[in-house]
Amino acid sequence: MNKPKIRITLVEKKGTMGCHRGHKVGDSYDFDTERGNLCPMAMHVAFPYIDILRYGGKLPSQPDGVIKFSCPDVDVLNIFKIEIEE
């Protein structure tokens, strides 16, 4: 089974503080080749969702296959989306 390509993109910022890694809205990362550039805290949150998408699953609340998640730091609160690249 070929695993689909996954893209992680910062789509919104809700917190009052700047990102500790310097991420800005619009930054985008290929999971396979650039995941080391993503903040480790954000990657920790993203990984279970990436696993769901990579192995054919979908979240009932997000049936289009695009999953959004937030940075775990409430002062930063960056919102990312994970999607399969066609």
N, CA, C and O atoms as a GROMACS GRO file, in nm:
protein
  344
    1MET      N    1   0.084  -0.119   0.000
    1MET     CA    2   0.000   0.000   0.000
    1MET      C    3   0.088   0.125   0.000
    1MET      O    4   0.173   0.142   0.088
    2ASN      N    5   0.069   0.210  -0.098
    2ASN     CA    6   0.140   0.338  -0.101
    2ASN      C    7   0.072   0.435  -0.007
    2ASN      O    8  -0.049   0.453  -0.009
    3LYS      N    9   0.152   0.498   0.076
    3LYS     CA   10   0.098   0.598   0.168
    3LYS      C   11   0.085   0.730   0.092
    3LYS      O   12   0.175   0.767   0.016
    4PRO      N   13  -0.027   0.801   0.111
    4PRO     CA   14  -0.043   0.929   0.040
    4PRO      C   15   0.050   1.036   0.096
    4PRO      O   16   0.094   1.029   0.210
    5LYS      N   17   0.080   1.134   0.012
    5LYS     CA   18   0.158   1.249   0.055
    5LYS      C   19   0.073   1.335   0.145
    5LYS      O   20  -0.045   1.357   0.118
    6ILE      N   21   0.132   1.385   0.252
    6ILE     CA   22   0.061   1.468   0.350
    6ILE      C   23   0.126   1.606   0.354
    6ILE      O   24   0.248   1.617   0.360
    7ARG      N   25   0.044   1.710   0.352
    7ARG     CA   26   0.091   1.848   0.364
    7ARG      C   27   0.031   1.908   0.490
    7ARG      O   28  -0.088   1.893   0.517
    8ILE      N   29   0.115   1.978   0.568
    8ILE     CA   30   0.074   2.047   0.690
    8ILE      C   31   0.095   2.195   0.666
    8ILE      O   32   0.205   2.238   0.631
    9THR      N   33  -0.011   2.275   0.683
    9THR     CA   34  -0.004   2.418   0.654
    9THR      C   35  -0.058   2.498   0.772
    9THR      O   36  -0.163   2.465   0.828
   10LEU      N   37   0.013   2.603   0.810
   10LEU     CA   38  -0.036   2.695   0.913
   10LEU      C   39  -0.136   2.788   0.848
   10LEU      O   40  -0.102   2.864   0.758
   11VAL      N   41  -0.262   2.782   0.894
   11VAL     CA   42  -0.368   2.857   0.828
   11VAL      C   43  -0.424   2.974   0.909
   11VAL      O   44  -0.491   3.061   0.853
   12GLU      N   45  -0.396   2.977   1.039
   12GLU     CA   46  -0.453   3.084   1.121
   12GLU      C   47  -0.374   3.096   1.250
   12GLU      O   48  -0.318   2.998   1.299
   13LYS      N   49  -0.371   3.217   1.305
   13LYS     CA   50  -0.306   3.241   1.434
   13LYS      C   51  -0.407   3.305   1.527
   13LYS      O   52  -0.467   3.406   1.492
   14LYS      N   53  -0.427   3.247   1.646
   14LYS     CA   54  -0.526   3.300   1.740
   14LYS      C   55  -0.465   3.349   1.870
   14LYS      O   56  -0.530   3.422   1.945
   15GLY      N   57  -0.342   3.309   1.899
   15GLY     CA   58  -0.279   3.346   2.025
   15GLY      C   59  -0.221   3.486   2.022
   15GLY      O   60  -0.214   3.551   1.918
   16THR      N   61  -0.179   3.531   2.140
   16THR     CA   62  -0.124   3.666   2.154
   16THR      C   63   0.028   3.670   2.141
   16THR      O   64   0.085   3.777   2.120
   17MET      N   65   0.093   3.556   2.154
   17MET     CA   66   0.239   3.550   2.148
   17MET      C   67   0.284   3.497   2.012
   17MET      O   68   0.208   3.429   1.943
   18GLY      N   69   0.406   3.529   1.975
   18GLY     CA   70   0.463   3.476   1.851
   18GLY      C   71   0.501   3.330   1.869
   18GLY      O   72   0.521   3.282   1.980
   19CYS      N   73   0.511   3.261   1.759
   19CYS     CA   74   0.548   3.120   1.759
   19CYS      C   75   0.694   3.105   1.802
   19CYS      O   76   0.780   3.180   1.758
   20HIS      N   77   0.721   3.007   1.888
   20HIS     CA   78   0.857   2.983   1.936
   20HIS      C   79   0.951   2.939   1.825
   20HIS      O   80   1.072   2.961   1.833
   21ARG      N   81   0.897   2.876   1.721
   21ARG     CA   82   0.978   2.831   1.607
   21ARG      C   83   0.975   2.930   1.491
   21ARG      O   84   1.040   2.908   1.389
   22GLY      N   85   0.899   3.038   1.506
   22GLY     CA   86   0.893   3.139   1.401
   22GLY      C   87   0.796   3.108   1.289
   22GLY      O   88   0.802   3.173   1.184
   23HIS      N   89   0.707   3.011   1.308
   23HIS     CA   90   0.609   2.978   1.204
   23HIS      C   91   0.515   3.096   1.181
   23HIS      O   92   0.477   3.167   1.274
   24LYS      N   93   0.478   3.112   1.055
   24LYS     CA   94   0.384   3.220   1.017
   24LYS      C   95   0.273   3.160   0.931
   24LYS      O   96   0.291   3.057   0.867
   25VAL      N   97   0.158   3.228   0.931
   25VAL     CA   98   0.046   3.184   0.849
   25VAL      C   99   0.093   3.171   0.704
   25VAL      O  100   0.158   3.260   0.651
   26GLY      N  101   0.060   3.058   0.642
   26GLY     CA  102   0.101   3.030   0.506
   26GLY      C  103   0.217   2.932   0.497
   26GLY      O  104   0.239   2.871   0.392
   27ASP      N  105   0.293   2.917   0.606
   27ASP     CA  106   0.402   2.818   0.605
   27ASP      C  107   0.343   2.680   0.581
   27ASP      O  108   0.238   2.645   0.636
   28SER      N  109   0.411   2.601   0.500
   28SER     CA  110   0.359   2.471   0.460
   28SER      C  111   0.474   2.370   0.457
   28SER      O  112   0.585   2.404   0.417
   29TYR      N  113   0.445   2.248   0.499
   29TYR     CA  114   0.549   2.146   0.511
   29TYR      C  115   0.502   2.013   0.453
   29TYR      O  116   0.389   1.970   0.477
   30ASP      N  117   0.589   1.949   0.378
   30ASP     CA  118   0.565   1.813   0.332
   30ASP      C  119   0.603   1.721   0.448
   30ASP      O  120   0.715   1.727   0.498
   31PHE      N  121   0.510   1.636   0.490
   31PHE     CA  122   0.534   1.551   0.606
   31PHE      C  123   0.655   1.459   0.586
   31PHE      O  124   0.732   1.439   0.680
   32ASP      N  125   0.672   1.405   0.469
   32ASP     CA  126   0.780   1.309   0.446
   32ASP      C  127   0.919   1.373   0.441
   32ASP      O  128   1.015   1.313   0.488
   33THR      N  129   0.930   1.492   0.387
   33THR     CA  130   1.063   1.551   0.365
   33THR      C  131   1.093   1.672   0.452
   33THR      O  132   1.210   1.710   0.465
   34GLU      N  133   0.991   1.735   0.513
   34GLU     CA  134   1.014   1.859   0.588
   34GLU      C  135   0.960   1.858   0.730
   34GLU      O  136   0.958   1.962   0.796
   35ARG      N  137   0.918   1.743   0.778
   35ARG     CA  138   0.856   1.741   0.911
   35ARG      C  139   0.950   1.787   1.021
   35ARG      O  140   0.904   1.833   1.126
   36GLY      N  141   1.080   1.776   1.000
   36GLY     CA  142   1.175   1.824   1.099
   36GLY      C  143   1.176   1.975   1.114
   36GLY      O  144   1.230   2.028   1.211
   37ASN      N  145   1.115   2.044   1.020
   37ASN     CA  146   1.107   2.191   1.027
   37ASN      C  147   0.987   2.238   1.110
   37ASN      O  148   0.979   2.355   1.147
   38LEU      N  149   0.896   2.148   1.137
   38LEU     CA  150   0.775   2.183   1.212
   38LEU      C  151   0.804   2.176   1.362
   38LEU      O  152   0.877   2.089   1.407
   39CYS      N  153   0.745   2.267   1.436
   39CYS     CA  154   0.759   2.270   1.581
   39CYS      C  155   0.729   2.132   1.640
   39CYS      O  156   0.626   2.073   1.606
   40PRO      N  157   0.814   2.080   1.727
   40PRO     CA  158   0.790   1.948   1.787
   40PRO      C  159   0.658   1.939   1.864
   40PRO      O  160   0.594   1.834   1.864
   41MET      N  161   0.617   2.048   1.929
   41MET     CA  162   0.489   2.044   2.002
   41MET      C  163   0.374   2.027   1.904
   41MET      O  164   0.282   1.950   1.930
   42ALA      N  165   0.377   2.099   1.793
   42ALA     CA  166   0.271   2.087   1.692
   42ALA      C  167   0.274   1.949   1.628
   42ALA      O  168   0.169   1.889   1.605
   43MET      N  169   0.392   1.897   1.600
   43MET     CA  170   0.403   1.765   1.539
   43MET      C  171   0.348   1.657   1.632
   43MET      O  172   0.288   1.560   1.587
   44HIS      N  173   0.368   1.674   1.760
   44HIS     CA  174   0.316   1.578   1.858
   44HIS      C  175   0.163   1.570   1.849
   44HIS      O  176   0.106   1.462   1.860
   45VAL      N  177   0.099   1.684   1.829
   45VAL     CA  178  -0.047   1.687   1.814
   45VAL      C  179  -0.089   1.634   1.678
   45VAL      O  180  -0.189   1.563   1.667
   46ALA      N  181  -0.013   1.666   1.575
   46ALA     CA  182  -0.049   1.630   1.437
   46ALA      C  183  -0.038   1.481   1.408
   46ALA      O  184  -0.116   1.427   1.330
   47PHE      N  185   0.058   1.413   1.470
   47PHE     CA  186   0.090   1.277   1.429
   47PHE      C  187  -0.028   1.180   1.431
   47PHE      O  188  -0.043   1.105   1.334
   48PRO      N  189  -0.112   1.176   1.534
   48PRO     CA  190  -0.224   1.082   1.529
   48PRO      C  191  -0.318   1.109   1.412
   48PRO      O  192  -0.372   1.015   1.352
   49TYR      N  193  -0.339   1.235   1.379
   49TYR     CA  194  -0.425   1.270   1.266
   49TYR      C  195  -0.362   1.228   1.133
   49TYR      O  196  -0.431   1.180   1.043
   50ILE      N  197  -0.231   1.245   1.123
   50ILE     CA  198  -0.160   1.204   1.002
   50ILE      C  199  -0.174   1.054   0.984
   50ILE      O  200  -0.197   1.006   0.872
   51ASP      N  201  -0.159   0.980   1.091
   51ASP     CA  202  -0.177   0.834   1.086
   51ASP      C  203  -0.316   0.797   1.035
   51ASP      O  204  -0.329   0.706   0.954
   52ILE      N  205  -0.418   0.866   1.082
   52ILE     CA  206  -0.555   0.839   1.038
   52ILE      C  207  -0.565   0.857   0.887
   52ILE      O  208  -0.616   0.770   0.817
   53LEU      N  209  -0.516   0.971   0.836
   53LEU     CA  210  -0.525   0.998   0.692
   53LEU      C  211  -0.439   0.903   0.610
   53LEU      O  212  -0.482   0.857   0.504
   54ARG      N  213  -0.321   0.873   0.658
   54ARG     CA  214  -0.229   0.789   0.581
   54ARG      C  215  -0.281   0.647   0.562
   54ARG      O  216  -0.247   0.581   0.464
   55TYR      N  217  -0.362   0.601   0.654
   55TYR     CA  218  -0.411   0.464   0.646
   55TYR      C  219  -0.558   0.456   0.607
   55TYR      O  220  -0.626   0.358   0.637
   56GLY      N  221  -0.606   0.561   0.540
   56GLY     CA  222  -0.738   0.558   0.479
   56GLY      C  223  -0.855   0.601   0.566
   56GLY      O  224  -0.970   0.592   0.522
   57GLY      N  225  -0.828   0.648   0.686
   57GLY     CA  226  -0.936   0.690   0.774
   57GLY      C  227  -0.979   0.834   0.752
   57GLY      O  228  -0.911   0.911   0.684
   58LYS      N  229  -1.090   0.867   0.811
   58LYS     CA  230  -1.142   1.005   0.809
   58LYS      C  231  -1.202   1.033   0.945
   58LYS      O  232  -1.247   0.941   1.013
   59LEU      N  233  -1.203   1.158   0.984
   59LEU     CA  234  -1.270   1.195   1.108
   59LEU      C  235  -1.416   1.224   1.077
   59LEU      O  236  -1.445   1.292   0.978
   60PRO      N  237  -1.509   1.175   1.157
   60PRO     CA  238  -1.651   1.201   1.130
   60PRO      C  239  -1.684   1.350   1.121
   60PRO      O  240  -1.771   1.391   1.045
   61SER      N  241  -1.614   1.431   1.199
   61SER     CA  242  -1.641   1.576   1.198
   61SER      C  243  -1.579   1.647   1.078
   61SER      O  244  -1.613   1.762   1.051
   62GLN      N  245  -1.490   1.580   1.007
   62GLN     CA  246  -1.422   1.641   0.893
   62GLN      C  247  -1.413   1.540   0.779
   62GLN      O  248  -1.304   1.494   0.746
   63PRO      N  249  -1.527   1.506   0.719
   63PRO     CA  250  -1.531   1.399   0.618
   63PRO      C  251  -1.460   1.431   0.488
   63PRO      O  252  -1.437   1.341   0.407
   64ASP      N  253  -1.424   1.558   0.464
   64ASP     CA  254  -1.356   1.592   0.338
   64ASP      C  255  -1.209   1.552   0.338
   64ASP      O  256  -1.140   1.568   0.238
   65GLY      N  257  -1.161   1.498   0.450
   65GLY     CA  258  -1.024   1.453   0.456
   65GLY      C  259  -0.923   1.559   0.494
   65GLY      O  260  -0.803   1.532   0.497
   66VAL      N  261  -0.969   1.680   0.523
   66VAL     CA  262  -0.882   1.787   0.572
   66VAL      C  263  -0.904   1.797   0.722
   66VAL      O  264  -1.016   1.813   0.768
   67ILE      N  265  -0.795   1.787   0.797
   67ILE     CA  266  -0.804   1.791   0.943
   67ILE      C  267  -0.734   1.916   0.993
   67ILE      O  268  -0.623   1.946   0.951
   68LYS      N  269  -0.799   1.988   1.083
   68LYS     CA  270  -0.738   2.104   1.146
   68LYS      C  271  -0.705   2.069   1.291
   68LYS      O  272  -0.778   1.996   1.358
   69PHE      N  273  -0.594   2.124   1.337
   69PHE     CA  274  -0.555   2.106   1.476
   69PHE      C  275  -0.484   2.232   1.523
   69PHE      O  276  -0.442   2.314   1.441
   70SER      N  277  -0.470   2.248   1.652
   70SER     CA  278  -0.406   2.367   1.704
   70SER      C  279  -0.278   2.333   1.780
   70SER      O  280  -0.261   2.223   1.833
   71CYS      N  281  -0.190   2.429   1.783
   71CYS     CA  282  -0.069   2.423   1.863
   71CYS      C  283  -0.111   2.407   2.009
   71CYS      O  284  -0.208   2.470   2.051
   72PRO      N  285  -0.042   2.326   2.087
   72PRO     CA  286  -0.082   2.307   2.226
   72PRO      C  287  -0.048   2.424   2.319
   72PRO      O  288  -0.091   2.425   2.434
   73ASP      N  289   0.028   2.521   2.272
   73ASP     CA  290   0.063   2.637   2.355
   73ASP      C  291  -0.048   2.741   2.342
   73ASP      O  292  -0.065   2.802   2.236
   74VAL      N  293  -0.125   2.762   2.448
   74VAL     CA  294  -0.242   2.851   2.442
   74VAL      C  295  -0.205   2.996   2.414
   74VAL      O  296  -0.287   3.072   2.364
   75ASP      N  297  -0.083   3.036   2.446
   75ASP     CA  298  -0.042   3.174   2.419
   75ASP      C  299  -0.009   3.194   2.271
   75ASP      O  300  -0.019   3.306   2.221
   76VAL      N  301   0.030   3.088   2.202
   76VAL     CA  302   0.063   3.095   2.060
   76VAL      C  303  -0.061   3.060   1.977
   76VAL      O  304  -0.102   3.138   1.891
   77LEU      N  305  -0.118   2.946   2.001
   77LEU     CA  306  -0.242   2.895   1.940
   77LEU      C  307  -0.246   2.911   1.787
   77LEU      O  308  -0.335   2.974   1.731
   78ASN      N  309  -0.147   2.852   1.723
   78ASN     CA  310  -0.148   2.845   1.577
   78ASN      C  311  -0.243   2.734   1.534
   78ASN      O  312  -0.251   2.630   1.599
   79ILE      N  313  -0.316   2.756   1.424
   79ILE     CA  314  -0.408   2.657   1.370
   79ILE      C  315  -0.348   2.604   1.240
   79ILE      O  316  -0.318   2.680   1.148
   80PHE      N  317  -0.332   2.473   1.234
   80PHE     CA  318  -0.275   2.406   1.118
   80PHE      C  319  -0.382   2.322   1.051
   80PHE      O  320  -0.479   2.282   1.114
   81LYS      N  321  -0.362   2.295   0.922
   81LYS     CA  322  -0.447   2.196   0.855
   81LYS      C  323  -0.356   2.089   0.797
   81LYS      O  324  -0.244   2.115   0.753
   82ILE      N  325  -0.409   1.968   0.797
   82ILE     CA  326  -0.340   1.853   0.740
   82ILE      C  327  -0.426   1.805   0.625
   82ILE      O  328  -0.546   1.786   0.641
   83GLU      N  329  -0.365   1.784   0.510
   83GLU     CA  330  -0.442   1.735   0.396
   83GLU      C  331  -0.358   1.641   0.312
   83GLU      O  332  -0.235   1.647   0.313
   84ILE      N  333  -0.426   1.555   0.242
   84ILE     CA  334  -0.362   1.464   0.148
   84ILE      C  335  -0.336   1.540   0.019
   84ILE      O  336  -0.426   1.605  -0.035
   85GLU      N  337  -0.212   1.530  -0.031
   85GLU     CA  338  -0.180   1.591  -0.160
   85GLU      C  339  -0.211   1.490  -0.269
   85GLU      O  340  -0.169   1.375  -0.262
   86GLU      N  341  -0.283   1.533  -0.368
   86GLU     CA  342  -0.319   1.445  -0.480
   86GLU      C  343  -0.206   1.442  -0.580
   86GLU      O  344  -0.216   1.374  -0.682
   0.00000   0.00000   0.00000
